[in-house]
């Protein structure tokens, strides 16, 4: 509990203005941090965490409409939890509006998946599906659909889960690629990026928890188990994972480690995989807290990473404390309370 609070306090009492730690804008980086705060509030009950989230919502809620993209949808997951907690209709409205945007207006690839859209001024990633999308959009949609009884949102999330599994999955290695280019019919640099595998395993479990029975569920569960096997194969002797899962020369990457460990543990707790697989996550949990410094910074986290042109470029991505590193670590530590 102490380490979890240290990680969260670093967020809520920080005054950072750099992209990687600035929580005061509506995008995916703050979104992962916000959800980490929410999970910390759920397990600690600390009023200061809830008050921070409510204050953030007051200051930033209308920004949800400024840029409507996959990545900027991520904070809506926490807004939905605040709606559930408070009943504030403003939170419910923004959740409904963004959910409708995703279902009716968001760009769709040639394969039917959500095109990964971002807020940065970069060339569009046309017809590309990225692993990140499941976390940024589909956990929210699955949960919102269940909460409201509007099955179309949950159904859409399930469809996206199945499509992303289909096009990013490697049956040979039991791992997921970072992205798929539908126009080119390839995985671009064909890298098993660490954080991509974290996004997918965590999101798969969360969507399964909300969706109930659906066509294709058995295959999703089968791939979940095989994914855990693939991750177990490439887990390092120190209990961690590389920024490229199957490349021993790539650096340890702690946001991936936290997300993967949390996903495996939640899968075992939910009964989606055999409990014996939890020993894989236990090896990671045994060392996770060694990478939180005295100020609460989660160390050895790679900064923002689009689908790079080569494996070597992934290994050159800078490492620094980030809100998503803090958030993923918080999600992992919340499972220990």
The 8 nearest C-alpha neighbors of each residue, nearest first, counted from 0:
[[1, 3, 2, 4, 336, 332, 333, 43],
 [2, 0, 4, 3, 5, 6, 332, 7],
 [1, 3, 5, 4, 0, 6, 288, 295],
 [4, 2, 0, 6, 5, 1, 332, 329],
 [3, 5, 7, 1, 6, 2, 8, 0],
 [4, 6, 295, 2, 8, 3, 7, 1],
 [7, 5, 295, 3, 9, 4, 8, 325],
 [8, 6, 4, 10, 9, 5, 36, 3],
 [7, 9, 5, 11, 10, 6, 12, 4],
 [8, 10, 7, 6, 295, 13, 12, 11],
 [11, 9, 7, 8, 13, 12, 6, 322],
 [10, 12, 8, 13, 9, 7, 51, 48],
 [13, 11, 10, 8, 9, 14, 7, 15],
 [12, 14, 10, 11, 9, 15, 8, 20],
 [15, 13, 16, 12, 21, 11, 10, 20],
 [16, 14, 21, 20, 13, 17, 22, 18],
 [15, 17, 21, 18, 14, 20, 22, 19],
 [16, 18, 21, 19, 20, 15, 22, 14],
 [19, 17, 21, 20, 16, 28, 15, 22],
 [18, 20, 321, 17, 21, 322, 28, 302],
 [21, 19, 322, 321, 15, 18, 17, 22],
 [22, 20, 16, 15, 18, 17, 23, 19],
 [23, 21, 29, 24, 20, 322, 28, 32],
 [22, 24, 21, 25, 29, 59, 55, 58],
 [23, 25, 22, 26, 59, 29, 21, 62],
 [26, 24, 71, 62, 63, 74, 29, 59],
 [25, 27, 71, 28, 29, 70, 30, 24],
 [26, 28, 30, 70, 73, 71, 29, 31],
 [27, 29, 30, 323, 31, 26, 322, 32],
 [30, 28, 22, 32, 27, 31, 26, 33],
 [31, 29, 74, 27, 73, 33, 28, 32],
 [32, 30, 323, 34, 326, 33, 29, 28],
 [31, 33, 326, 322, 29, 35, 30, 323],
 [34, 32, 36, 30, 35, 31, 29, 37],
 [33, 35, 37, 31, 36, 32, 77, 38],
 [34, 36, 326, 32, 329, 38, 33, 37],
 [37, 35, 39, 33, 34, 38, 40, 7],
 [38, 36, 34, 40, 39, 35, 41, 33],
 [37, 39, 41, 35, 40, 36, 34, 330],
 [40, 38, 36, 37, 42, 41, 43, 333],
 [39, 41, 44, 37, 43, 38, 42, 48],
 [42, 40, 38, 39, 44, 43, 37, 45],
 [41, 43, 39, 40, 44, 38, 333, 336],
 [44, 42, 40, 45, 41, 39, 0, 336],
 [43, 45, 40, 41, 42, 46, 39, 48],
 [46, 44, 43, 47, 40, 48, 49, 39],
 [47, 45, 49, 48, 50, 44, 40, 51],
 [46, 48, 50, 45, 49, 51, 40, 52],
 [49, 47, 51, 46, 50, 40, 45, 36],
 [50, 48, 52, 46, 51, 47, 53, 40],
 [49, 51, 47, 53, 52, 48, 46, 54],
 [50, 52, 54, 48, 49, 53, 47, 55],
 [53, 51, 55, 49, 54, 50, 56, 48],
 [54, 52, 50, 56, 55, 51, 49, 57],
 [53, 55, 57, 51, 56, 52, 50, 58],
 [56, 54, 52, 58, 53, 57, 59, 51],
 [55, 57, 60, 53, 59, 54, 58, 52],
 [58, 56, 54, 55, 59, 60, 53, 61],
 [57, 59, 55, 56, 60, 54, 61, 23],
 [58, 60, 56, 62, 61, 57, 55, 24],
 [61, 59, 56, 62, 63, 57, 58, 93],
 [62, 60, 63, 59, 64, 65, 58, 93],
 [61, 63, 65, 64, 60, 59, 25, 66],
 [64, 62, 61, 65, 60, 25, 66, 67],
 [63, 65, 62, 66, 61, 67, 97, 93],
 [64, 66, 62, 63, 67, 61, 25, 71],
 [67, 65, 64, 68, 118, 63, 71, 62],
 [66, 68, 64, 71, 65, 63, 72, 69],
 [67, 69, 71, 116, 70, 117, 66, 72],
 [70, 68, 116, 72, 71, 115, 136, 117],
 [69, 71, 27, 117, 72, 68, 135, 73],
 [72, 70, 26, 68, 27, 73, 69, 25],
 [73, 71, 70, 69, 75, 74, 136, 135],
 [72, 74, 135, 30, 27, 75, 71, 70],
 [75, 73, 30, 76, 77, 72, 78, 27],
 [76, 74, 78, 77, 73, 72, 79, 94],
 [77, 75, 139, 79, 74, 78, 73, 80],
 [76, 78, 80, 79, 75, 34, 74, 81],
 [79, 77, 75, 81, 80, 76, 90, 82],
 [80, 78, 82, 76, 77, 81, 75, 94],
 [79, 81, 83, 77, 82, 78, 84, 76],
 [82, 80, 84, 78, 79, 83, 85, 77],
 [83, 81, 86, 79, 90, 80, 85, 84],
 [82, 84, 80, 81, 86, 85, 79, 87],
 [85, 83, 81, 82, 86, 80, 87, 79],
 [86, 84, 87, 82, 83, 81, 80, 88],
 [85, 87, 82, 83, 88, 84, 81, 91],
 [88, 86, 85, 89, 82, 90, 91, 81],
 [89, 87, 91, 90, 86, 92, 82, 93],
 [90, 88, 92, 91, 87, 93, 82, 60],
 [91, 89, 82, 88, 93, 92, 87, 78],
 [90, 92, 88, 94, 89, 93, 82, 95],
 [93, 91, 95, 89, 94, 90, 96, 88],
 [92, 94, 96, 90, 95, 91, 97, 89],
 [95, 93, 91, 92, 97, 96, 98, 79],
 [94, 96, 92, 98, 93, 97, 99, 91],
 [97, 95, 93, 99, 98, 94, 92, 100],
 [96, 98, 100, 99, 94, 95, 93, 101],
 [97, 99, 95, 101, 100, 96, 94, 102],
 [100, 98, 102, 96, 97, 101, 103, 95],
 [99, 101, 97, 104, 103, 98, 102, 105],
 [100, 102, 105, 98, 99, 103, 104, 97],
 [101, 103, 99, 100, 104, 98, 105, 155],
 [102, 104, 100, 101, 99, 105, 98, 106],
 [105, 103, 100, 101, 102, 106, 99, 107],
 [104, 106, 101, 100, 103, 107, 102, 113],
 [107, 105, 114, 113, 104, 108, 116, 115],
 [108, 106, 113, 114, 112, 111, 105, 109],
 [109, 107, 126, 111, 110, 112, 114, 113],
 [108, 110, 111, 181, 126, 107, 182, 112],
 [109, 111, 108, 112, 181, 107, 162, 126],
 [112, 110, 108, 109, 107, 113, 162, 159],
 [113, 111, 108, 107, 110, 159, 114, 162],
 [112, 114, 107, 115, 108, 106, 128, 111],
 [113, 115, 107, 127, 108, 128, 106, 126],
 [114, 116, 128, 69, 129, 113, 127, 132],
 [115, 117, 69, 68, 114, 70, 124, 123],
 [118, 116, 70, 119, 68, 69, 115, 71],
 [117, 119, 120, 66, 68, 71, 70, 116],
 [120, 118, 117, 121, 122, 116, 123, 70],
 [119, 121, 118, 122, 117, 123, 116, 66],
 [122, 120, 119, 123, 117, 118, 124, 116],
 [121, 123, 124, 120, 125, 119, 117, 116],
 [124, 122, 125, 121, 116, 117, 115, 120],
 [125, 123, 127, 126, 122, 115, 116, 114],
 [124, 126, 127, 123, 114, 108, 180, 182],
 [125, 127, 108, 181, 114, 180, 182, 109],
 [128, 126, 180, 114, 125, 179, 124, 181],
 [127, 129, 179, 114, 178, 115, 112, 113],
 [130, 128, 178, 131, 132, 177, 115, 127],
 [129, 131, 195, 132, 177, 199, 133, 178],
 [130, 132, 129, 133, 134, 198, 195, 135],
 [133, 131, 135, 134, 130, 136, 129, 115],
 [134, 132, 137, 131, 135, 136, 202, 130],
 [133, 135, 132, 202, 136, 131, 198, 138],
 [134, 136, 73, 132, 133, 70, 72, 131],
 [137, 135, 134, 139, 133, 132, 72, 138],
 [136, 138, 156, 133, 140, 139, 134, 141],
 [139, 137, 141, 140, 206, 134, 136, 142],
 [138, 140, 76, 142, 137, 141, 136, 143],
 [141, 139, 137, 143, 152, 142, 138, 153],
 [140, 142, 153, 138, 144, 156, 139, 143],
 [141, 143, 145, 139, 144, 140, 209, 146],
 [144, 142, 146, 140, 145, 141, 139, 147],
 [145, 143, 149, 152, 153, 150, 141, 147],
 [144, 146, 142, 148, 143, 147, 209, 141],
 [145, 147, 143, 144, 148, 142, 149, 83],
 [148, 146, 149, 144, 145, 143, 150, 142],
 [147, 149, 145, 144, 150, 146, 143, 151],
 [150, 148, 144, 147, 151, 152, 145, 153],
 [149, 151, 153, 144, 152, 148, 154, 145],
 [152, 150, 154, 149, 153, 155, 144, 156],
 [153, 151, 144, 155, 140, 154, 150, 141],
 [152, 154, 141, 144, 156, 150, 155, 151],
 [153, 155, 151, 157, 152, 156, 150, 158],
 [154, 156, 158, 152, 153, 157, 151, 159],
 [157, 155, 137, 153, 159, 141, 158, 154],
 [158, 156, 160, 154, 159, 155, 153, 161],
 [159, 157, 155, 161, 156, 160, 154, 162],
 [160, 158, 162, 156, 157, 161, 112, 163],
 [159, 161, 157, 163, 158, 162, 164, 156],
 [160, 162, 164, 158, 159, 163, 165, 157],
 [163, 161, 165, 159, 164, 160, 158, 166],
 [164, 162, 160, 166, 165, 161, 167, 159],
 [163, 165, 161, 162, 168, 167, 166, 160],
 [164, 166, 162, 163, 168, 167, 161, 160],
 [165, 167, 163, 164, 168, 162, 179, 128],
 [166, 168, 176, 175, 164, 163, 165, 179],
 [169, 167, 175, 164, 165, 166, 174, 170],
 [170, 168, 171, 173, 174, 172, 175, 167],
 [169, 171, 173, 172, 168, 174, 225, 222],
 [170, 172, 169, 173, 174, 168, 229, 175],
 [171, 173, 174, 169, 170, 229, 175, 168],
 [174, 172, 229, 226, 170, 169, 225, 171],
 [173, 175, 172, 169, 226, 229, 168, 191],
 [176, 174, 168, 167, 191, 196, 169, 177],
 [175, 177, 191, 167, 190, 178, 189, 168],
 [176, 178, 195, 192, 130, 129, 191, 190],
 [179, 177, 129, 128, 176, 186, 130, 167],
 [178, 180, 186, 128, 127, 185, 181, 167],
 [181, 179, 127, 183, 185, 182, 184, 126],
 [180, 182, 184, 126, 183, 127, 109, 179],
 [181, 183, 180, 184, 126, 109, 127, 125],
 [182, 184, 180, 181, 185, 187, 186, 179],
 [185, 183, 181, 180, 182, 186, 179, 187],
 [184, 186, 187, 180, 183, 179, 181, 189],
 [187, 185, 179, 189, 178, 180, 188, 176],
 [186, 188, 189, 185, 180, 179, 178, 308],
 [187, 189, 309, 308, 190, 186, 307, 310],
 [190, 188, 186, 187, 176, 191, 177, 178],
 [189, 191, 176, 192, 188, 177, 310, 243],
 [192, 190, 176, 243, 175, 244, 177, 193],
 [191, 193, 243, 195, 190, 177, 194, 242],
 [194, 192, 242, 255, 243, 244, 196, 195],
 [193, 195, 255, 197, 196, 192, 198, 254],
 [196, 194, 198, 130, 192, 197, 177, 193],
 [195, 197, 199, 194, 193, 198, 175, 200],
 [196, 198, 259, 258, 194, 255, 195, 200],
 [199, 197, 195, 196, 201, 131, 134, 200],
 [200, 198, 202, 196, 197, 201, 203, 130],
 [199, 201, 203, 262, 197, 202, 198, 196],
 [200, 202, 262, 204, 199, 203, 198, 197],
 [201, 203, 205, 199, 204, 134, 200, 133],
 [204, 202, 200, 206, 205, 201, 199, 207],
 [203, 205, 207, 202, 201, 206, 266, 208],
 [206, 204, 202, 208, 207, 203, 138, 201],
 [207, 205, 209, 203, 208, 204, 138, 141],
 [206, 208, 204, 210, 205, 209, 203, 211],
 [209, 207, 205, 206, 210, 204, 211, 269],
 [210, 208, 206, 207, 142, 141, 211, 145],
 [209, 211, 207, 206, 208, 153, 212, 141],
 [210, 212, 209, 213, 207, 208, 216, 206],
 [211, 213, 210, 216, 214, 207, 215, 217],
 [214, 212, 216, 215, 211, 210, 157, 154],
 [213, 215, 216, 212, 217, 218, 157, 158],
 [214, 216, 218, 217, 213, 219, 161, 220],
 [217, 215, 219, 218, 213, 214, 220, 212],
 [218, 216, 220, 219, 215, 221, 214, 222],
 [217, 219, 221, 220, 215, 216, 222, 223],
 [220, 218, 216, 222, 217, 221, 223, 215],
 [221, 219, 223, 217, 218, 222, 216, 224],
 [222, 220, 218, 224, 223, 219, 217, 225],
 [221, 223, 225, 219, 224, 220, 226, 218],
 [224, 222, 220, 226, 221, 225, 219, 227],
 [223, 225, 227, 221, 226, 222, 272, 220],
 [226, 224, 228, 222, 227, 223, 173, 229],
 [225, 227, 229, 223, 173, 228, 224, 174],
 [226, 228, 230, 224, 225, 229, 231, 223],
 [229, 227, 225, 231, 226, 230, 232, 224],
 [230, 228, 173, 226, 232, 231, 227, 174],
 [231, 229, 227, 233, 232, 228, 234, 226],
 [230, 232, 228, 234, 229, 233, 279, 227],
 [231, 233, 229, 230, 234, 228, 235, 227],
 [234, 232, 230, 231, 245, 235, 244, 229],
 [235, 233, 231, 240, 232, 239, 230, 238],
 [236, 234, 238, 237, 239, 240, 233, 241],
 [235, 237, 238, 234, 239, 282, 233, 240],
 [236, 238, 235, 239, 286, 283, 282, 234],
 [239, 237, 283, 282, 235, 236, 234, 286],
 [238, 240, 235, 237, 283, 256, 234, 251],
 [241, 239, 234, 251, 256, 235, 244, 252],
 [242, 240, 251, 243, 244, 250, 252, 249],
 [241, 243, 193, 252, 192, 249, 250, 244],
 [244, 242, 192, 241, 193, 246, 191, 245],
 [243, 245, 241, 193, 191, 246, 242, 240],
 [244, 246, 243, 233, 247, 191, 241, 249],
 [245, 247, 248, 243, 249, 244, 241, 242],
 [248, 246, 249, 245, 241, 244, 250, 243],
 [247, 249, 246, 250, 241, 314, 243, 245],
 [250, 248, 241, 247, 246, 314, 243, 242],
 [249, 251, 241, 242, 252, 248, 314, 247],
 [252, 250, 241, 240, 242, 239, 253, 249],
 [253, 251, 242, 300, 241, 299, 255, 254],
 [252, 254, 256, 255, 300, 299, 257, 251],
 [255, 253, 324, 257, 256, 300, 252, 327],
 [256, 254, 194, 258, 193, 197, 253, 257],
 [255, 257, 253, 259, 254, 258, 240, 239],
 [258, 256, 254, 328, 260, 255, 259, 331],
 [259, 257, 197, 261, 255, 256, 260, 327],
 [258, 260, 197, 262, 256, 261, 257, 255],
 [261, 259, 280, 257, 263, 262, 258, 256],
 [262, 260, 331, 264, 258, 259, 263, 257],
 [261, 263, 201, 259, 265, 200, 264, 260],
 [264, 262, 266, 260, 265, 261, 280, 259],
 [263, 265, 261, 267, 266, 262, 277, 268],
 [266, 264, 268, 262, 267, 263, 269, 261],
 [265, 267, 263, 271, 269, 264, 268, 204],
 [266, 268, 270, 272, 274, 264, 265, 269],
 [269, 267, 265, 270, 266, 264, 274, 271],
 [270, 268, 266, 267, 271, 265, 208, 272],
 [269, 271, 267, 272, 268, 266, 273, 274],
 [270, 272, 266, 269, 267, 220, 273, 268],
 [273, 271, 267, 270, 224, 266, 274, 276],
 [272, 274, 275, 276, 267, 270, 271, 277],
 [273, 275, 267, 276, 277, 272, 270, 268],
 [276, 274, 277, 273, 278, 267, 272, 279],
 [277, 275, 278, 274, 279, 273, 272, 267],
 [276, 278, 279, 280, 275, 274, 264, 281],
 [277, 279, 281, 276, 280, 275, 282, 274],
 [280, 278, 277, 281, 282, 276, 231, 283],
 [279, 281, 260, 283, 277, 282, 278, 263],
 [280, 282, 278, 284, 283, 279, 285, 277],
 [283, 281, 238, 285, 280, 279, 284, 278],
 [282, 284, 238, 280, 285, 281, 286, 239],
 [283, 285, 281, 287, 286, 282, 280, 260],
 [284, 286, 282, 283, 281, 287, 288, 238],
 [285, 287, 284, 289, 288, 283, 238, 282],
 [288, 286, 284, 289, 290, 285, 283, 257],
 [287, 289, 290, 291, 286, 2, 284, 285],
 [288, 290, 287, 286, 291, 292, 285, 298],
 [291, 289, 288, 298, 287, 297, 292, 299],
 [292, 290, 297, 288, 296, 295, 289, 298],
 [291, 293, 295, 296, 294, 290, 297, 298],
 [292, 294, 295, 291, 296, 5, 2, 290],
 [295, 293, 292, 296, 9, 5, 291, 6],
 [296, 294, 6, 5, 292, 9, 293, 291],
 [295, 297, 292, 291, 294, 320, 298, 6],
 [298, 296, 291, 320, 290, 325, 324, 295],
 [297, 299, 290, 300, 320, 296, 291, 319],
 [300, 298, 318, 252, 253, 319, 301, 297],
 [301, 299, 318, 253, 252, 319, 254, 298],
 [302, 300, 318, 317, 316, 319, 299, 252],
 [301, 303, 318, 317, 304, 319, 300, 316],
 [304, 302, 301, 305, 19, 316, 317, 28],
 [305, 303, 302, 306, 307, 316, 301, 313],
 [306, 304, 307, 303, 177, 129, 178, 313],
 [307, 305, 304, 177, 178, 308, 188, 187],
 [306, 308, 309, 305, 312, 313, 188, 304],
 [307, 309, 188, 306, 312, 187, 310, 313],
 [308, 310, 188, 311, 312, 307, 313, 190],
 [311, 309, 313, 312, 190, 314, 188, 308],
 [312, 310, 314, 309, 313, 315, 308, 249],
 [311, 313, 315, 314, 310, 309, 307, 316],
 [314, 312, 310, 315, 311, 316, 307, 309],
 [313, 315, 311, 312, 249, 316, 310, 250],
 [314, 316, 312, 313, 317, 311, 249, 318],
 [317, 315, 313, 314, 301, 318, 312, 302],
 [318, 316, 301, 302, 315, 319, 300, 314],
 [319, 317, 301, 300, 299, 302, 316, 320],
 [318, 320, 300, 299, 321, 301, 302, 298],
 [321, 319, 297, 298, 296, 300, 324, 322],
 [322, 320, 19, 324, 20, 323, 319, 325],
 [323, 321, 32, 325, 20, 324, 28, 326],
 [324, 322, 326, 31, 325, 32, 321, 28],
 [323, 325, 254, 321, 327, 322, 326, 300],
 [326, 324, 322, 328, 323, 327, 297, 6],
 [327, 325, 35, 32, 323, 329, 31, 328],
 [328, 326, 330, 329, 324, 258, 325, 257],
 [327, 329, 331, 325, 257, 326, 330, 324],
 [328, 330, 326, 332, 35, 327, 331, 3],
 [331, 329, 327, 333, 328, 35, 332, 326],
 [330, 332, 261, 328, 329, 333, 257, 334],
 [333, 331, 329, 334, 335, 330, 3, 328],
 [332, 334, 330, 335, 331, 336, 329, 39],
 [333, 335, 332, 331, 336, 330, 261, 264],
 [336, 334, 332, 333, 331, 0, 284, 3],
 [335, 333, 334, 0, 42, 332, 43, 3]]
